[in-house]
């Protein structure tokens, strides 16, 4: 159960974020609200990768979910202000001037971001949302964030789950636990090159969850590498199609079950 080198590689995307930074129960969060009327009892939680809520790529995805699902979408800073800096991404890789030996630091970064540090901010935000009348919560997690999508589903906190190129899952333990304990329909977006969720894990997920009654689907994106749906190089047609396809499948999943 570890992070991989592709967790800290990729390309910064261009665009103009439409959401805003807010404090929810004392937790800094990026919030995107639909422009028209929308259901006040539903929320999508966006659980970011190691680059957190300040990476423009993540903010644009949050905006996309809010606009396409017509549901308020919130990305809590569950990394406690200690994300990998957005400026770390350079030319599809790591900018050593910003991060130093980033790969060497990935393990120590992971040690600072265990469940004891990262779950409490999520619980604070969720409690605040429930106090405001939210009764249905969907969760979408990318890379590092996928771990928490599973954990929230285990605890019956969320109604719908989406994970995309997940990291930190124990195979087959977490897949079996999801089958036996969770109630939230699960979508997995997977890809060709992924040491965190390789082909064996992808096949095992289909084997274990193929008859999961609440709902299960896995969508595979060929020619893509771990991180493609957040930090992929959009100049590569296969990666661009994969990023757009993973987003589309997630939007449709929330549309079906949230």
Secondary structure, DSSP 8 states (H G I E B T S, - for coil): ----GGGG-----------EEEEETTEEEEEE--SS---TTEEEEEE--TTGGGSHHHHHHHHHHHHHHTS-EEEE-TTTT----GGGEETTEE-HHHHSSHHHHHHHHHHTTSHHHHHHHHHHHHHHHHHTT--EEEEEEEGGGHHHHHHHHHTT--SEEEEES--S--TTHHHHHHHHH--SEEEEEEEEE-SSS-HHHHHHHHHHHTT-TT-EEEEEEEEEETTHHHH--TTSHHHHHHHHHHHHHHHHHHHHH-
